[in-house]
Amino acid sequence: MTHDVAIVGMGCTPFRDHWDRSADDLLVEAVRECVAGVPGLSLDDVDAFWVGTQGSGMSGQTLSRPLRLRGKPVTRVENYCATGSEAFRNAAFAVASGAYDVVMATGVEKLKDSSFSGLTAVWPPADGTDVDWTAPASFSLLAPAYQQAYGLEDADLRSTLTAIAVKNHAHGALNERAQFRSPVTAEAVERAPRIAGPLGVMDCSGVSDGSAAAILVRAEDAYRYTDTPIFLRGMGFVSGSGEGLAADEYDFTTFPEVVQAAGVAYEQAGVTDPATQISLAEVHDCFTPTELVLMEDLGFSERGQGWRDVLDGRYGLGGGLPVNTDGGLKSFGHPIGATGLRMMFEAWTQLRGEAGDRQVPDASLALVQNLGGQPGSCVAFVAVLGRDRDPEYAESASAGATTGTSTGDEGEAA
């Protein structure tokens, strides 16, 4: 089904302290940009909508009220920090199934007005045995675990985490939509006040407000809407059982859910060597050790070698596989419902050759990875997007339509 989907329009607000804007304002801005980029299309032409938010709205009216939608199905979704990706995933399956011709996925979060310095959530009642810790505390465990598993010296680990922060802020400095627009020095990262374990302030992503939106159609219809659509080539999602936090064998050097979701996406996309086939990647760098571990979980680096690749500059602009070319969560902050779609927006921009000073030359395949929860108990989304539709699939779909076999196009025929 994923091969049947194309993105034909996207919009994304700047992510920052929007003290003078509401969640409604941000949604309207992102949707307006999204629709304006598709000539001849209006909101009336969109058959169904999805809106992702953790705490900035309840029900589909989070979107239908500010957009003044009438007679349209709108679904509100939430899946931890992968909420924006969940909106995209559900919209993609809806259009691929033939249930709708044109759909929209949106995400929004307004965190700066909460008066909290970090992410907030209202947890359901439990039996009191849940681990009570902050996000920085849980993700800080990745760093010493990685160091012990692969025998890194303290200086090597610190240099690696610092290099990730410096890289992402350098990328963000080139992006007018980013919250933090200034490059940072290694000294600034390493002298920042400590937050949890080895993590300092500059190892952590910020808190911000933002919104993003995407218009999806079936792949065979894409060129009716734009000359430069982007095609969904593969998509995987895994909701972990949480057993990692209770299992002795879990060692905090991997996100098993990411590995599994990536395997599904790679198989669908025909990616057999992500380290060489993927042109660029957007990953969930909520904390610097998260990005380090993800480089290995996604197959970009061999196990135990990711830190060397980071220090060698492999993941910077101009490197072999640029990661977080827009600045990532480190430069954008993390408005929960919008982050997954913000990642999609950067992949969309890069694959269309519109990234300006951040442009990756000849970008053809982009990976987007978004996760929520904590190490040992998370949800994970991975998608592969392509500048071109999979030629083998397009050819087989065309042949199937000619011979009358099922190709997933029956919704249009109906």
VEXTORBA-621844 format. One record per residue (C-alpha): x, y, z; residue in three letters. Coordinates in nm, 2 decimals. Example, Ala and Ser with C-alpha at 12.3 -4.5 7.8 and 13.67 -1.06 7.14 Angstrom:
// residues 2
[rec [1.23; -0.45; 0.78]; 'Ala']
[rec [1.37; -0.11; 0.71]; 'Ser']
END
This chain:
// residues 414
[rec [0.00; 0.00; 0.00]; 'Met']
[rec [0.28; 0.25; 0.08]; 'Thr']
[rec [0.38; 0.25; -0.28]; 'His']
[rec [0.04; 0.39; -0.37]; 'Asp']
[rec [0.10; 0.72; -0.19]; 'Val']
[rec [0.25; 1.06; -0.28]; 'Ala']
[rec [0.29; 1.39; -0.10]; 'Ile']
[rec [0.19; 1.68; -0.32]; 'Val']
[rec [0.19; 1.97; -0.07]; 'Gly']
[rec [0.34; 2.06; 0.26]; 'Met']
[rec [0.35; 2.35; 0.51]; 'Gly']
[rec [0.55; 2.42; 0.82]; 'Cys']
[rec [0.55; 2.71; 1.06]; 'Thr']
[rec [0.87; 2.83; 1.23]; 'Pro']
[rec [0.92; 2.64; 1.55]; 'Phe']
[rec [0.99; 2.88; 1.84]; 'Arg']
[rec [0.84; 3.07; 2.13]; 'Asp']
[rec [0.50; 3.17; 1.99]; 'His']
[rec [0.38; 3.36; 2.29]; 'Trp']
[rec [0.14; 3.57; 2.07]; 'Asp']
[rec [0.00; 3.27; 1.88]; 'Arg']
[rec [-0.25; 3.00; 1.97]; 'Ser']
[rec [-0.25; 2.64; 1.86]; 'Ala']
[rec [-0.53; 2.74; 1.62]; 'Asp']
[rec [-0.32; 3.01; 1.47]; 'Asp']
[rec [-0.03; 2.77; 1.41]; 'Leu']
[rec [-0.26; 2.51; 1.25]; 'Leu']
[rec [-0.41; 2.77; 1.02]; 'Val']
[rec [-0.07; 2.90; 0.91]; 'Glu']
[rec [0.07; 2.55; 0.83]; 'Ala']
[rec [-0.25; 2.44; 0.65]; 'Val']
[rec [-0.26; 2.76; 0.44]; 'Arg']
[rec [0.10; 2.72; 0.33]; 'Glu']
[rec [0.03; 2.36; 0.25]; 'Cys']
[rec [-0.28; 2.43; 0.04]; 'Val']
[rec [-0.12; 2.73; -0.13]; 'Ala']
[rec [0.16; 2.51; -0.27]; 'Gly']
[rec [-0.09; 2.30; -0.47]; 'Val']
[rec [-0.23; 2.52; -0.75]; 'Pro']
[rec [-0.60; 2.48; -0.80]; 'Gly']
[rec [-0.66; 2.29; -0.48]; 'Leu']
[rec [-0.88; 2.42; -0.19]; 'Ser']
[rec [-0.97; 2.28; 0.15]; 'Leu']
[rec [-1.30; 2.17; 0.00]; 'Asp']
[rec [-1.11; 1.93; -0.22]; 'Asp']
[rec [-0.96; 1.75; 0.08]; 'Val']
[rec [-1.18; 1.45; 0.16]; 'Asp']
[rec [-1.05; 1.37; 0.51]; 'Ala']
[rec [-0.81; 1.51; 0.78]; 'Phe']
[rec [-0.60; 1.38; 1.06]; 'Trp']
[rec [-0.46; 1.60; 1.34]; 'Val']
[rec [-0.19; 1.49; 1.58]; 'Gly']
[rec [-0.15; 1.65; 1.92]; 'Thr']
[rec [-0.07; 1.53; 2.26]; 'Gln']
[rec [-0.21; 1.81; 2.48]; 'Gly']
[rec [-0.31; 2.10; 2.26]; 'Ser']
[rec [-0.66; 1.98; 2.17]; 'Gly']
[rec [-0.92; 1.71; 2.21]; 'Met']
[rec [-1.11; 1.54; 1.93]; 'Ser']
[rec [-1.11; 1.62; 1.56]; 'Gly']
[rec [-1.25; 1.96; 1.64]; 'Gln']
[rec [-0.89; 2.06; 1.72]; 'Thr']
[rec [-0.86; 2.11; 1.35]; 'Leu']
[rec [-1.22; 2.15; 1.22]; 'Ser']
[rec [-1.29; 2.45; 1.44]; 'Arg']
[rec [-1.00; 2.68; 1.34]; 'Pro']
[rec [-1.03; 2.57; 0.97]; 'Leu']
[rec [-1.41; 2.61; 0.98]; 'Arg']
[rec [-1.45; 2.26; 0.81]; 'Leu']
[rec [-1.80; 2.16; 0.74]; 'Arg']
[rec [-1.91; 1.80; 0.67]; 'Gly']
[rec [-1.55; 1.66; 0.68]; 'Lys']
[rec [-1.42; 1.36; 0.88]; 'Pro']
[rec [-1.14; 1.48; 1.11]; 'Val']
[rec [-0.95; 1.23; 1.33]; 'Thr']
[rec [-0.73; 1.33; 1.63]; 'Arg']
[rec [-0.44; 1.09; 1.70]; 'Val']
[rec [-0.17; 1.07; 1.97]; 'Glu']
[rec [0.12; 0.83; 2.00]; 'Asn']
[rec [0.38; 0.99; 2.23]; 'Tyr']
[rec [0.64; 1.19; 2.05]; 'Cys']
[rec [0.56; 1.01; 1.73]; 'Ala']
[rec [0.22; 1.18; 1.72]; 'Thr']
[rec [0.29; 1.38; 1.40]; 'Gly']
[rec [0.41; 1.06; 1.22]; 'Ser']
[rec [0.10; 0.88; 1.34]; 'Glu']
[rec [-0.12; 1.14; 1.17]; 'Ala']
[rec [0.08; 1.09; 0.85]; 'Phe']
[rec [0.07; 0.71; 0.87]; 'Arg']
[rec [-0.31; 0.70; 0.91]; 'Asn']
[rec [-0.36; 0.95; 0.63]; 'Ala']
[rec [-0.14; 0.75; 0.40]; 'Ala']
[rec [-0.32; 0.42; 0.46]; 'Phe']
[rec [-0.66; 0.60; 0.41]; 'Ala']
[rec [-0.57; 0.73; 0.06]; 'Val']
[rec [-0.38; 0.41; -0.03]; 'Ala']
[rec [-0.68; 0.20; 0.05]; 'Ser']
[rec [-0.89; 0.40; -0.20]; 'Gly']
[rec [-1.13; 0.53; 0.08]; 'Ala']
[rec [-1.03; 0.88; -0.01]; 'Tyr']
[rec [-0.87; 1.06; -0.31]; 'Asp']
[rec [-0.71; 1.35; -0.12]; 'Val']
[rec [-0.63; 1.36; 0.25]; 'Val']
[rec [-0.44; 1.59; 0.49]; 'Met']
[rec [-0.22; 1.51; 0.79]; 'Ala']
[rec [-0.15; 1.78; 1.04]; 'Thr']
[rec [0.03; 1.82; 1.37]; 'Gly']
[rec [0.05; 2.09; 1.63]; 'Val']
[rec [0.17; 2.15; 1.98]; 'Glu']
[rec [0.17; 2.46; 2.20]; 'Lys']
[rec [0.41; 2.40; 2.48]; 'Leu']
[rec [0.55; 2.73; 2.58]; 'Lys']
[rec [0.23; 2.84; 2.76]; 'Asp']
[rec [0.23; 2.54; 2.99]; 'Ser']
[rec [0.47; 2.70; 3.24]; 'Ser']
[rec [0.68; 2.38; 3.24]; 'Phe']
[rec [1.04; 2.37; 3.12]; 'Ser']
[rec [1.01; 2.02; 2.97]; 'Gly']
[rec [0.75; 1.80; 2.81]; 'Leu']
[rec [0.43; 1.74; 3.00]; 'Thr']
[rec [0.16; 1.47; 3.00]; 'Ala']
[rec [-0.14; 1.36; 3.20]; 'Val']
[rec [-0.07; 0.99; 3.29]; 'Trp']
[rec [-0.36; 0.75; 3.35]; 'Pro']
[rec [-0.38; 0.60; 3.70]; 'Pro']
[rec [-0.14; 0.31; 3.76]; 'Ala']
[rec [-0.04; 0.07; 4.03]; 'Asp']
[rec [0.25; 0.27; 4.15]; 'Gly']
[rec [0.52; 0.05; 4.01]; 'Thr']
[rec [0.60; 0.26; 3.70]; 'Asp']
[rec [0.95; 0.41; 3.69]; 'Val']
[rec [0.93; 0.78; 3.79]; 'Asp']
[rec [1.20; 0.96; 3.60]; 'Trp']
[rec [1.24; 1.25; 3.35]; 'Thr']
[rec [1.31; 1.22; 2.98]; 'Ala']
[rec [1.67; 1.34; 3.03]; 'Pro']
[rec [1.73; 1.09; 3.30]; 'Ala']
[rec [1.60; 0.79; 3.10]; 'Ser']
[rec [1.79; 0.88; 2.78]; 'Phe']
[rec [2.10; 0.97; 2.97]; 'Ser']
[rec [2.14; 0.59; 3.03]; 'Leu']
[rec [2.22; 0.54; 2.67]; 'Leu']
[rec [2.56; 0.72; 2.70]; 'Ala']
[rec [2.73; 0.51; 2.97]; 'Pro']
[rec [2.58; 0.19; 2.83]; 'Ala']
[rec [2.72; 0.26; 2.49]; 'Tyr']
[rec [3.06; 0.35; 2.64]; 'Gln']
[rec [3.08; 0.03; 2.84]; 'Gln']
[rec [2.96; -0.19; 2.55]; 'Ala']
[rec [3.22; -0.06; 2.31]; 'Tyr']
[rec [3.50; 0.04; 2.53]; 'Gly']
[rec [3.51; 0.41; 2.47]; 'Leu']
[rec [3.73; 0.64; 2.68]; 'Glu']
[rec [3.55; 0.92; 2.86]; 'Asp']
[rec [3.70; 1.18; 2.62]; 'Ala']
[rec [3.59; 0.99; 2.31]; 'Asp']
[rec [3.23; 0.97; 2.43]; 'Leu']
[rec [3.22; 1.33; 2.53]; 'Arg']
[rec [3.37; 1.44; 2.20]; 'Ser']
[rec [3.11; 1.23; 2.01]; 'Thr']
[rec [2.81; 1.37; 2.19]; 'Leu']
[rec [2.95; 1.72; 2.15]; 'Thr']
[rec [3.00; 1.67; 1.78]; 'Ala']
[rec [2.64; 1.58; 1.74]; 'Ile']
[rec [2.52; 1.89; 1.91]; 'Ala']
[rec [2.76; 2.11; 1.72]; 'Val']
[rec [2.66; 1.96; 1.39]; 'Lys']
[rec [2.29; 1.99; 1.44]; 'Asn']
[rec [2.31; 2.35; 1.56]; 'His']
[rec [2.53; 2.43; 1.25]; 'Ala']
[rec [2.26; 2.29; 1.03]; 'His']
[rec [1.99; 2.48; 1.22]; 'Gly']
[rec [2.18; 2.81; 1.17]; 'Ala']
[rec [2.11; 2.77; 0.80]; 'Leu']
[rec [1.73; 2.73; 0.85]; 'Asn']
[rec [1.50; 3.02; 0.90]; 'Glu']
[rec [1.23; 2.80; 1.05]; 'Arg']
[rec [1.45; 2.67; 1.33]; 'Ala']
[rec [1.41; 2.80; 1.69]; 'Gln']
[rec [1.79; 2.82; 1.75]; 'Phe']
[rec [1.97; 3.00; 1.47]; 'Arg']
[rec [2.32; 3.03; 1.61]; 'Ser']
[rec [2.60; 2.78; 1.57]; 'Pro']
[rec [2.75; 2.66; 1.90]; 'Val']
[rec [3.11; 2.57; 1.99]; 'Thr']
[rec [3.23; 2.25; 2.14]; 'Ala']
[rec [3.34; 2.45; 2.45]; 'Glu']
[rec [2.99; 2.59; 2.49]; 'Ala']
[rec [2.84; 2.24; 2.47]; 'Val']
[rec [3.08; 2.09; 2.72]; 'Glu']
[rec [3.06; 2.37; 2.97]; 'Arg']
[rec [2.68; 2.38; 2.98]; 'Ala']
[rec [2.51; 2.30; 3.31]; 'Pro']
[rec [2.45; 1.93; 3.37]; 'Arg']
[rec [2.10; 1.80; 3.36]; 'Ile']
[rec [2.11; 1.42; 3.40]; 'Ala']
[rec [2.42; 1.19; 3.41]; 'Gly']
[rec [2.66; 1.30; 3.14]; 'Pro']
[rec [2.40; 1.51; 2.96]; 'Leu']
[rec [2.42; 1.89; 2.98]; 'Gly']
[rec [2.17; 2.15; 2.86]; 'Val']
[rec [2.33; 2.15; 2.51]; 'Met']
[rec [2.28; 1.77; 2.49]; 'Asp']
[rec [1.90; 1.82; 2.51]; 'Cys']
[rec [1.64; 1.94; 2.27]; 'Ser']
[rec [1.45; 2.25; 2.35]; 'Gly']
[rec [1.08; 2.33; 2.41]; 'Val']
[rec [0.89; 2.51; 2.14]; 'Ser']
[rec [0.56; 2.56; 1.96]; 'Asp']
[rec [0.49; 2.47; 1.60]; 'Gly']
[rec [0.27; 2.30; 1.34]; 'Ser']
[rec [0.31; 2.12; 1.01]; 'Ala']
[rec [0.08; 1.98; 0.74]; 'Ala']
[rec [0.09; 1.75; 0.44]; 'Ala']
[rec [-0.14; 1.67; 0.15]; 'Ile']
[rec [-0.14; 1.31; 0.03]; 'Leu']
[rec [-0.29; 1.15; -0.28]; 'Val']
[rec [-0.25; 0.82; -0.47]; 'Arg']
[rec [0.08; 0.80; -0.65]; 'Ala']
[rec [-0.08; 0.76; -1.00]; 'Glu']
[rec [-0.26; 1.10; -0.94]; 'Asp']
[rec [0.04; 1.29; -0.81]; 'Ala']
[rec [0.13; 1.47; -1.13]; 'Tyr']
[rec [-0.22; 1.61; -1.15]; 'Arg']
[rec [-0.13; 1.83; -0.85]; 'Tyr']
[rec [0.24; 1.92; -0.88]; 'Thr']
[rec [0.54; 1.86; -1.11]; 'Asp']
[rec [0.75; 1.76; -0.81]; 'Thr']
[rec [0.56; 1.52; -0.59]; 'Pro']
[rec [0.75; 1.31; -0.33]; 'Ile']
[rec [0.66; 0.94; -0.31]; 'Phe']
[rec [0.63; 0.72; -0.01]; 'Leu']
[rec [0.85; 0.42; -0.07]; 'Arg']
[rec [0.83; 0.24; 0.26]; 'Gly']
[rec [0.69; 0.28; 0.61]; 'Met']
[rec [0.71; 0.09; 0.94]; 'Gly']
[rec [0.57; 0.15; 1.28]; 'Phe']
[rec [0.62; -0.06; 1.60]; 'Val']
[rec [0.46; 0.00; 1.94]; 'Ser']
[rec [0.69; -0.17; 2.19]; 'Gly']
[rec [0.57; -0.39; 2.47]; 'Ser']
[rec [0.77; -0.21; 2.73]; 'Gly']
[rec [0.95; -0.52; 2.84]; 'Glu']
[rec [1.29; -0.37; 2.80]; 'Gly']
[rec [1.26; -0.19; 3.13]; 'Leu']
[rec [1.20; -0.52; 3.31]; 'Ala']
[rec [1.43; -0.75; 3.10]; 'Ala']
[rec [1.79; -0.81; 3.22]; 'Asp']
[rec [1.91; -0.86; 2.87]; 'Glu']
[rec [1.82; -0.50; 2.76]; 'Tyr']
[rec [2.14; -0.30; 2.77]; 'Asp']
[rec [2.03; 0.05; 2.66]; 'Phe']
[rec [2.25; 0.04; 2.35]; 'Thr']
[rec [1.96; 0.01; 2.10]; 'Thr']
[rec [1.60; 0.09; 2.04]; 'Phe']
[rec [1.46; -0.26; 1.93]; 'Pro']
[rec [1.14; -0.09; 1.81]; 'Glu']
[rec [1.34; 0.13; 1.57]; 'Val']
[rec [1.53; -0.16; 1.43]; 'Val']
[rec [1.21; -0.35; 1.36]; 'Gln']
[rec [1.03; -0.05; 1.21]; 'Ala']
[rec [1.33; 0.02; 0.99]; 'Ala']
[rec [1.33; -0.34; 0.87]; 'Gly']
[rec [0.97; -0.31; 0.75]; 'Val']
[rec [1.03; 0.03; 0.58]; 'Ala']
[rec [1.35; -0.09; 0.41]; 'Tyr']
[rec [1.19; -0.41; 0.28]; 'Glu']
[rec [0.91; -0.22; 0.13]; 'Gln']
[rec [1.14; 0.04; -0.02]; 'Ala']
[rec [1.39; -0.22; -0.16]; 'Gly']
[rec [1.67; -0.07; 0.06]; 'Val']
[rec [1.93; -0.34; 0.12]; 'Thr']
[rec [2.22; -0.11; 0.22]; 'Asp']
[rec [2.09; 0.20; 0.40]; 'Pro']
[rec [2.44; 0.33; 0.46]; 'Ala']
[rec [2.49; 0.38; 0.09]; 'Thr']
[rec [2.14; 0.40; -0.06]; 'Gln']
[rec [1.99; 0.67; 0.17]; 'Ile']
[rec [2.08; 1.02; 0.06]; 'Ser']
[rec [1.99; 1.20; 0.39]; 'Leu']
[rec [1.80; 1.13; 0.71]; 'Ala']
[rec [1.59; 1.31; 0.97]; 'Glu']
[rec [1.61; 1.13; 1.30]; 'Val']
[rec [1.47; 1.19; 1.65]; 'His']
[rec [1.77; 1.36; 1.82]; 'Asp']
[rec [1.58; 1.44; 2.15]; 'Cys']
[rec [1.92; 1.39; 2.32]; 'Phe']
[rec [2.27; 1.36; 2.17]; 'Thr']
[rec [2.32; 0.99; 2.27]; 'Pro']
[rec [1.98; 0.91; 2.10]; 'Thr']
[rec [2.12; 1.02; 1.76]; 'Glu']
[rec [2.44; 0.82; 1.82]; 'Leu']
[rec [2.24; 0.50; 1.89]; 'Val']
[rec [2.01; 0.56; 1.60]; 'Leu']
[rec [2.30; 0.57; 1.36]; 'Met']
[rec [2.36; 0.21; 1.43]; 'Glu']
[rec [1.99; 0.10; 1.47]; 'Asp']
[rec [1.92; 0.24; 1.13]; 'Leu']
[rec [2.21; 0.06; 0.97]; 'Gly']
[rec [2.41; 0.38; 0.88]; 'Phe']
[rec [2.70; 0.26; 1.10]; 'Ser']
[rec [2.83; -0.08; 1.21]; 'Glu']
[rec [2.76; -0.16; 1.57]; 'Arg']
[rec [3.02; 0.00; 1.79]; 'Gly']
[rec [3.14; 0.22; 1.50]; 'Gln']
[rec [2.88; 0.50; 1.51]; 'Gly']
[rec [3.09; 0.72; 1.73]; 'Trp']
[rec [3.38; 0.70; 1.49]; 'Arg']
[rec [3.16; 0.80; 1.20]; 'Asp']
[rec [3.02; 1.09; 1.39]; 'Val']
[rec [3.37; 1.22; 1.47]; 'Leu']
[rec [3.48; 1.17; 1.10]; 'Asp']
[rec [3.20; 1.40; 0.99]; 'Gly']
[rec [3.00; 1.14; 0.80]; 'Arg']
[rec [2.67; 1.28; 0.92]; 'Tyr']
[rec [2.73; 1.65; 0.85]; 'Gly']
[rec [2.65; 1.85; 0.54]; 'Leu']
[rec [2.91; 1.74; 0.29]; 'Gly']
[rec [2.95; 1.40; 0.46]; 'Gly']
[rec [2.86; 1.07; 0.32]; 'Gly']
[rec [2.51; 1.06; 0.48]; 'Leu']
[rec [2.39; 1.40; 0.61]; 'Pro']
[rec [2.16; 1.36; 0.92]; 'Val']
[rec [1.92; 1.63; 1.05]; 'Asn']
[rec [2.00; 1.87; 0.77]; 'Thr']
[rec [1.74; 2.11; 0.90]; 'Asp']
[rec [1.89; 2.12; 1.25]; 'Gly']
[rec [1.68; 1.84; 1.41]; 'Gly']
[rec [1.51; 1.86; 1.75]; 'Leu']
[rec [1.83; 2.03; 1.88]; 'Lys']
[rec [1.76; 2.33; 1.67]; 'Ser']
[rec [1.38; 2.32; 1.64]; 'Phe']
[rec [1.28; 2.21; 1.98]; 'Gly']
[rec [1.01; 1.95; 2.01]; 'His']
[rec [0.64; 2.05; 1.99]; 'Pro']
[rec [0.52; 1.69; 2.02]; 'Ile']
[rec [0.24; 1.67; 1.77]; 'Gly']
[rec [0.43; 1.86; 1.50]; 'Ala']
[rec [0.78; 1.71; 1.51]; 'Thr']
[rec [0.71; 1.40; 1.29]; 'Gly']
[rec [0.56; 1.61; 1.01]; 'Leu']
[rec [0.84; 1.87; 1.05]; 'Arg']
[rec [1.09; 1.59; 0.97]; 'Met']
[rec [0.87; 1.51; 0.66]; 'Met']
[rec [0.89; 1.87; 0.56]; 'Phe']
[rec [1.27; 1.87; 0.55]; 'Glu']
[rec [1.27; 1.55; 0.35]; 'Ala']
[rec [1.01; 1.70; 0.11]; 'Trp']
[rec [1.22; 2.02; 0.08]; 'Thr']
[rec [1.55; 1.83; 0.02]; 'Gln']
[rec [1.41; 1.58; -0.23]; 'Leu']
[rec [1.26; 1.87; -0.43]; 'Arg']
[rec [1.59; 2.05; -0.44]; 'Gly']
[rec [1.46; 2.35; -0.24]; 'Glu']
[rec [1.68; 2.34; 0.07]; 'Ala']
[rec [1.91; 2.63; -0.03]; 'Gly']
[rec [2.24; 2.63; 0.17]; 'Asp']
[rec [2.14; 2.30; 0.33]; 'Arg']
[rec [2.08; 2.12; 0.00]; 'Gln']
[rec [2.22; 1.77; -0.03]; 'Val']
[rec [2.33; 1.72; -0.39]; 'Pro']
[rec [2.14; 1.47; -0.60]; 'Asp']
[rec [1.92; 1.36; -0.31]; 'Ala']
[rec [1.70; 1.07; -0.42]; 'Ser']
[rec [1.60; 0.88; -0.10]; 'Leu']
[rec [1.53; 1.03; 0.24]; 'Ala']
[rec [1.47; 0.85; 0.57]; 'Leu']
[rec [1.25; 0.99; 0.84]; 'Val']
[rec [1.26; 0.84; 1.19]; 'Gln']
[rec [1.05; 0.95; 1.48]; 'Asn']
[rec [1.01; 0.78; 1.82]; 'Leu']
[rec [0.83; 0.84; 2.15]; 'Gly']
[rec [0.85; 0.70; 2.50]; 'Gly']
[rec [1.18; 0.60; 2.65]; 'Gln']
[rec [1.46; 0.35; 2.60]; 'Pro']
[rec [1.33; 0.00; 2.67]; 'Gly']
[rec [0.97; 0.11; 2.62]; 'Ser']
[rec [0.90; 0.32; 2.31]; 'Cys']
[rec [0.70; 0.36; 1.99]; 'Val']
[rec [0.89; 0.40; 1.66]; 'Ala']
[rec [0.81; 0.52; 1.31]; 'Phe']
[rec [1.04; 0.49; 1.01]; 'Val']
[rec [0.96; 0.60; 0.65]; 'Ala']
[rec [1.16; 0.61; 0.33]; 'Val']
[rec [1.06; 0.88; 0.08]; 'Leu']
[rec [1.17; 0.90; -0.28]; 'Gly']
[rec [1.21; 1.17; -0.54]; 'Arg']
[rec [1.08; 0.92; -0.79]; 'Asp']
[rec [0.83; 0.65; -0.77]; 'Arg']
[rec [0.97; 0.30; -0.74]; 'Asp']
[rec [1.01; 0.22; -1.11]; 'Pro']
[rec [0.97; -0.16; -1.06]; 'Glu']
[rec [0.65; -0.11; -0.87]; 'Tyr']
[rec [0.51; 0.15; -1.11]; 'Ala']
[rec [0.58; -0.09; -1.40]; 'Glu']
[rec [0.41; -0.38; -1.22]; 'Ser']
[rec [0.11; -0.16; -1.13]; 'Ala']
[rec [0.07; -0.05; -1.49]; 'Ser']
[rec [0.09; -0.41; -1.61]; 'Ala']
[rec [-0.17; -0.51; -1.34]; 'Gly']
[rec [-0.41; -0.24; -1.45]; 'Ala']
[rec [-0.37; -0.37; -1.81]; 'Thr']
[rec [-0.44; -0.73; -1.73]; 'Thr']
[rec [-0.70; -0.66; -1.47]; 'Gly']
[rec [-0.51; -0.79; -1.17]; 'Thr']
[rec [-0.53; -0.62; -0.83]; 'Ser']
[rec [-0.28; -0.33; -0.80]; 'Thr']
[rec [-0.44; -0.12; -0.52]; 'Gly']
[rec [-0.61; 0.11; -0.78]; 'Asp']
[rec [-0.96; -0.03; -0.74]; 'Glu']
[rec [-1.06; 0.27; -0.52]; 'Gly']
[rec [-1.03; 0.50; -0.81]; 'Glu']
[rec [-1.21; 0.27; -1.05]; 'Ala']
[rec [-1.49; 0.24; -0.80]; 'Ala']
END
